[in-house]
Amino acid sequence: MRFFARGVDGEPTSPAPRSTSGQVPPDPSPVAPRATEAVREALVACESPLAACESLGRELALDGVSAAEALSGIHAAFMETVGTPPPFDAVRSLVVAWSETTLSAVNTISCEDPLTGLASRAHLRTLLDTSFRRHRAGGVHPRESHALVVVDLPELTGQAVDPFAVTLRVTTTGEVIRSVFGGDEVVVRVRRARLIALVERDDRLGRRVKVLRTLIPGALGPGASDVRIWIEGLPATESSCAFLVDELSRG
């Protein structure tokens, strides 16, 4: 397969580069040219391709394309459009989006996030469903026995934010939550900088949340003074609980 650079009108503008021997080098990636079209168009228009690279990473991950194939695809797009390999920022945007989308997909079928050790949303929903089944069998209603504690971390800013720094902050926050509650709580990362914990509802819940408001900023260091923490009561039905978790997970 040969890739062609495309102009704004979508028509081919130049053939794939040839080696010094005059032969067209083999295509290293099965990624179709149309998949990288937004990246190519940004380059042709002399615009920043970072947003297009990020979008490409997400789309390829959802399509089941491997990281190696995704990197080959973006490399081909740059070489054929501007004649140079993709810069670090473009590769980083692609890889971060690809990895985050892949981890999100894994979390829908796994009980634990392999990167942070925190529980997955799927696991949280299973526990909530189990609580409602116990209630129907004569047990205590989940909204009387449990509540959600929501922790919103301040976003790191700047173009060079290290995704591993973000993950470290989330992992540290999860450890602090577990140290304060120290029971059977389930801590879940539902957004890039938001965690929720399913905890027992008792007369110490308010005091523990106050402790979290002191310990989490101290553990995260400078820039974490505006962390937001609140208690979210559980709704009356299973479907309402699922809706609440979805709402808390939206960006």
N, C-alpha and C positions, 0 to 999 in steps of 0.2 A: 504494500500500500504506500502511495506517495502522498505526503501532505503538501498543501499549497497555502501560502499566506493569502489572506483575504482582505480586501479593502473594505471600506465602509459599506459599499453596495453589495458586499458578499461575493464578488467575482474574484477568481484567482488572480494574483498579481505577480507571483514569481514561483518558479519550481523549487522543489526541495534541493538543498545544497549538494553539490557533487564533491567527491573526494578528489585528490590530486591525480588519481588514475583515470578520472573521467566517469567513474561508476557512481551510481546513486547508492549511498550507504543504506543498509537494511534498516527498516523501521523498527526501533527498539520497543515500541509500545503499541498495543492494540487499541489505545484510546482514539476514538474517532475525531476527526478535525472539528466536527460540529460541537463536540463537548468542550473544546477549548476556544470556541468562537468568541466568547466575551473577552477573554484574555487578549486574543489577537486584535480585536477591535479597539481595545483600550490602548494597545501599543501603537496601532496605526494612527489613532487620534492623538498620540503623544500625551495620554492621560495616565495617572497612576493605575497600575494593574492589580494592586493589592486586594481590593475588594473582589475583583473578578477571580483572583487566585483563591481567595478564601471560599467563595461560592463554589468554585470548581472542586476544591478539596471535599466539601460537604457532599456534592452531587456524586462524585466518584466513589466515596465511601458508601453511600446509600446504594449505589449500583453494584457493590461488591468488588470494586477494582482495588487491587493491592497497592501498597504504598510505592513499591518499585515501579509499577505501571503508571501510577499518577505522576511520579517524578519524571519518568521518561516522556510522558505526555506534555508536561509543562516545559520541559527542556526543548522538545521539538517545536512547540509553539513559539518560543522565544527565538530559537535559531532560525526558523523559517520566516519570521516576521521582521526581526531587527538584526539578525546575524550574530547575536551574542547569547551566551548562556544566561539563564535567569539569575538575577541578583539574590543575595541572601534573604532580603525582606520578602521577596516573592515566594521563594521556596518555603520560608518559615510560615507565611500565611497559609499556603497550601497544606503543609504537613500538620500544623496545629488544628486546622479545621477538619482535616481527614481523621486525625487521631481522636479528637473530641467527639466527632460523629460516630466513629467506630466504638468508642467506649460507651457512648449513650446507648447504642444498639445492644452491646453486651449486657448493660445494666438492666435491660428489659427482660432478660432471661436468666440473670444471675442474682444470687442473694447478696453479693458483695462487689463493690467497686474495686477491681484489682489494683488501681493506682493509689487510692487513699485508704482502703480497708474499711470504708464506711458502707452501710447497707444500701441496697438499691431501692428505687421507688417500687419496683415489682414486689420486693420483699415486704416493704411497708404496707402495700395494699393487701397482700396476703394476710398479714397480721391483723389488719383492720377487719377484713372479711371474717377471719376466724373469731374475732371478738364479737361480731354481730351474730354469728352462728351460736356462740355460747349464750348470748343474751336470749335468743329465741328458745333455747333449751332451758331457760329459767335463770340464767346468770345475770350479773349486773350489767346495765347498759354501758357501752364504751364511753359515752360522754360523761358518765359519772365516775368512771374508774381511771380514765386517761385524758390527756390533753396534748396538744402540740406546742412545743416551744420553737419559735422561729428566730433565726439569727441571720441578720443581713450584714455582711461585711462590706466595708467601703472598698470600692473598686480601685485597684492599682491603676495609675495613669501613666501616659507616655507611650510613644511608639515602640520603645524597646522593652516593654514589659515581658519578663520571662514567664512563660506559662507554668514552669516548674515552681516559681516563686508563689504563684497563685495557688497551686496545688498544695504547697507546703503550708500556706496560711489556713487553707481549708482543713488539712489533716490536723494541724495544731489545735484549731478550734474544736474539732470533733473530740480530741483527747481531753480538752478542758471540760466540755459538756459531760463526758463520761465520768470525769473525776468528781464533778459536783453532784451528779445524781447517783452514780455508783450502784445502780441496780440493773434492771432488765430493759433499760431504755434502748431505743433503736434510733441511731443518728444517720440521717440521709442527706446527701448533697443533691439538691433539686435544681440548682442553677449554678452558674459559674461562681458566684460569691454568696450563695444562700444555702443554709442548712436548716433542716427541721428535725426535731427529736420527738419521738413518741414516748412520753413519760407518764408515770403514775400521778394522778391528781390527788393530793393530800394537803394538809394544812401547812406543809413546809414548801409548797411549790412557789409561792410568791417570794419567799426569802431566798430560795435557791436561784431564782431568776435575778434577783438583786446581786447575788454573789457573782453570777456570770457576767453582769455588766461591769464588774470590777476586774475580774480575772482575765477575760478575753482581751480587752485592750492592752493589759499588762503583758500578756503572752505574745501578742502580735507586734508590739512595739510602736514606733512613730507612725502616724497616719491612721491609727485604728481607733482614735478617740470618738469617732462618730458612728461606731457600730450600733445597730438597732436590734433590740431583742424584745420580743413580746410573746404573750401566751395566746394561743388560738384554740378556742373550744371546739370539740368535735360536734358535727351536726347529728341530727336524729336518725338518719338513714344511711345505708351503705352507699347508695348512689350519690348522696350529698357529700359523703366523705371523699369519694373518688373525685368528685368535681372540685372539692376544696384543695386536694393535693395537686390536681392539674392547674388550678389557679395559682397556687403558691409556686408552681414550677415554671410558670410562664415568665419570659423576660420583659 
